[in-house]
Amino acid sequence: MRVDVLAVGAHPDDIELIAGGTIAKLVAHGKRVAVVDLTRGETGTRGTPEVRRREAEKASEVLGITERICLDMGDGRLENNRANKTKLIEIIRKFRPVIVMTHHWEDLHPDHCQAGDMMKDIMYPMGMANFPAGGMPFRPSEVLFFMGHLPFEPSFIVDVSDYFEKKTAAVDCYQSQLYNSDIKGPETIIAKPDFKLILEARARHYGSLIQKTFGEPFYVRRPVPVDDPVELYKPFTKI
């Protein structure tokens, strides 16, 4: 099954938390989006792999994701090794997306870093005819790196103002990970009473940079192609 976008996250909920608004917008515009979770989230502080899988299924329904798979590469011990890179190449060759999204390679969580490094390493080889991996050679048009814990200077920001509510609805599916006064468990960055306010604050910050209410930042390693700069900047408020 061919898709327009393949979003690759280290753990269940990473995609929704970081790029959920963009995915909701793309789906609303008729794009087919698939998600790959590299791990089951089995070493997370809260929840179980089974619970997180069910939560991911619900979140996928909210966002309208076409297909979601887990490669089970080991939560907390994700490695940028040959075996894992081969698995990821084969998945990308299967879905043949125009765009791949994944973590920026500089982040606090080592699994996020490994995911970003892995994608950098395979972007070119996956298109080689004789590279030792299953599937027909294929190379997506671009890899978009999304922002985790550490900020970066974005190459562009997607306006998700009309889709932030859908993003938060998808995030809310992960009740095992979020703060809930009725559920006892250790506090994490996500499981704090004000976490959703922090999530909103970041989206508002990046939205403000493009004169929109909410935005999600992305980084690409090559220049961004622009066909018509006049049409590109028409939506901006005249000063």
C-alpha positions in Angstrom: 0.0 0.0 0.0 1.5 3.3 -1.1 1.1 6.4 1.2 2.0 10.0 0.9 3.6 10.3 4.4 5.3 7.8 6.7 5.7 9.1 10.2 8.4 7.2 12.2 8.3 7.5 16.0 10.5 5.9 18.6 7.5 5.2 21.0 3.8 5.1 20.9 2.5 8.7 21.4 5.6 10.4 20.0 4.0 11.1 16.7 0.8 12.5 18.2 2.6 14.7 20.7 5.1 16.2 18.2 3.4 16.1 14.8 -0.2 15.3 15.4 -1.5 18.6 14.1 0.4 18.2 10.8 -0.8 14.7 10.3 -4.4 15.6 11.0 -4.1 18.5 8.5 -2.6 16.2 5.8 -5.3 13.6 6.3 -8.0 16.3 6.0 -6.4 17.3 2.7 -6.7 13.8 1.4 -3.2 12.5 2.1 -2.6 8.9 3.2 -0.5 8.7 6.3 1.0 5.6 7.9 2.8 5.4 11.2 5.7 3.2 12.3 6.4 2.9 16.1 10.0 1.6 16.4 9.3 0.3 19.9 6.4 -0.8 22.1 7.2 1.6 24.9 7.8 -1.4 27.2 10.3 0.3 29.5 8.2 3.5 30.0 7.5 4.6 33.5 3.8 4.4 33.1 1.5 2.0 31.3 2.1 -1.4 29.8 2.9 -2.3 26.1 -0.6 -3.8 25.7 -2.3 -0.7 27.1 -0.1 1.6 25.0 -0.9 -0.4 21.9 -4.6 0.0 22.5 -4.1 3.7 23.1 -2.2 4.0 19.8 -5.0 2.3 17.9 -7.5 4.8 19.3 -5.2 7.8 18.5 -4.8 6.4 15.0 -8.5 6.4 14.5 -8.8 10.0 15.7 -6.1 11.2 13.3 -7.3 9.1 10.4 -4.1 7.2 10.0 -4.1 4.6 7.2 -2.0 1.9 8.8 0.2 1.7 12.0 2.8 -0.9 12.7 5.4 -1.6 15.4 8.8 -2.9 14.7 9.6 -3.7 18.4 13.3 -2.7 18.3 13.6 -2.3 22.0 12.4 0.6 24.1 15.3 2.4 25.9 17.8 0.4 23.9 17.0 1.4 20.3 20.2 1.0 18.3 21.2 2.4 14.9 22.6 -0.9 13.7 22.5 -2.8 10.4 19.6 -5.1 11.3 17.3 -2.2 12.4 18.3 0.0 9.4 17.4 -2.9 7.1 14.0 -3.4 8.7 13.3 0.3 8.3 14.4 0.4 4.7 12.1 -2.5 3.9 9.2 -0.7 5.6 9.9 2.5 3.6 10.2 0.5 0.4 6.9 -1.1 1.1 5.0 2.1 1.7 7.0 4.2 -0.8 6.0 7.6 0.8 6.7 11.0 -0.8 7.7 12.3 2.7 9.1 10.6 5.8 8.8 12.3 9.2 10.9 11.4 12.2 12.8 12.7 15.3 15.6 15.2 15.0 18.9 13.4 15.9 19.7 15.8 18.7 17.4 15.2 21.6 17.4 14.3 25.3 15.9 10.8 24.8 18.5 8.4 23.3 15.8 6.5 21.4 14.8 9.7 19.6 18.5 10.4 18.7 18.9 6.9 17.4 15.8 7.2 15.2 17.0 10.4 13.7 20.5 9.0 13.0 19.1 5.9 11.5 17.0 7.9 9.1 19.9 10.0 8.1 22.0 6.9 7.4 19.4 5.1 5.3 18.0 8.0 3.3 20.5 7.5 0.4 21.2 3.8 0.5 17.5 2.7 0.4 17.4 3.9 -3.2 20.4 1.8 -4.3 19.5 -1.1 -6.6 21.9 -3.5 -5.0 21.6 -2.5 -1.4 21.0 -5.7 0.7 17.4 -5.2 1.8 14.1 -6.5 0.7 11.8 -4.6 -1.6 12.3 -2.5 -4.7 14.8 0.4 -4.5 13.1 3.6 -3.4 14.0 6.9 -2.0 11.5 9.4 -0.5 11.6 13.0 -1.8 12.5 14.3 1.7 12.8 13.5 5.4 11.3 16.0 7.8 12.8 16.0 11.2 10.4 17.1 14.0 11.2 18.7 17.3 11.4 16.7 20.6 12.8 18.0 23.8 15.5 20.3 22.3 14.6 23.2 20.1 16.2 24.0 16.8 15.9 26.7 14.1 13.1 25.3 11.9 13.3 25.1 8.2 9.6 25.7 8.0 6.5 25.7 10.3 3.2 24.1 9.5 0.1 26.1 10.3 -2.0 23.6 12.4 -4.4 26.2 13.8 -7.5 24.4 12.6 -6.2 21.0 13.7 -4.8 21.5 17.1 -8.0 20.3 18.7 -7.8 17.1 16.7 -4.1 16.7 17.9 -5.1 17.1 21.5 -7.9 14.6 21.1 -5.3 12.1 19.8 -3.0 12.9 22.7 -5.8 12.3 25.1 -6.0 8.7 23.9 -2.8 8.0 25.9 -4.4 8.2 29.3 -1.8 5.8 30.8 0.9 8.5 30.1 -0.9 11.6 31.1 -1.7 13.1 34.4 -4.9 11.8 36.0 -5.7 12.5 39.6 -7.6 9.2 39.8 -4.6 7.1 38.6 -1.6 6.7 40.9 1.8 6.5 39.3 5.2 8.2 39.1 5.4 11.7 37.7 7.0 12.1 34.3 7.4 15.0 32.0 4.1 14.1 30.3 2.3 13.1 33.5 2.3 16.5 35.1 -0.9 18.6 35.7 0.3 21.4 33.4 1.8 19.3 30.6 -1.0 20.1 28.1 -0.5 23.8 28.8 3.2 23.3 27.9 2.2 21.5 24.7 -0.1 24.3 23.8 2.5 27.0 24.7 5.0 25.5 22.3 2.4 25.3 19.5 1.4 28.9 20.1 5.0 30.0 20.1 5.7 28.5 16.7 2.4 29.6 15.4 3.1 33.2 16.4 6.3 33.1 14.3 4.2 32.6 11.1 1.3 34.8 12.3 -0.9 31.9 13.1 -2.5 30.5 16.3 -0.7 27.1 16.3 2.3 25.8 14.5 4.5 22.7 14.3 8.2 23.1 13.4 10.3 20.9 11.1 13.9 20.8 9.9 15.2 19.6 6.6 18.9 19.2 5.6 18.4 20.6 2.1 17.0 23.9 0.9 13.2 24.0 0.8 12.0 24.3 -2.8 9.6 27.3 -3.5 7.7 27.6 -6.8 6.2 31.0 -6.3 7.4 33.2 -3.3 4.5 35.7 -4.0 1.8 33.0 -3.5 3.8 31.6 -0.5 3.7 34.8 1.4 0.2 36.1 0.4 -1.4 34.7 3.6 0.8 36.8 5.9 -0.8 39.9 7.5 0.3 43.1 5.8 2.1 45.5 8.2 
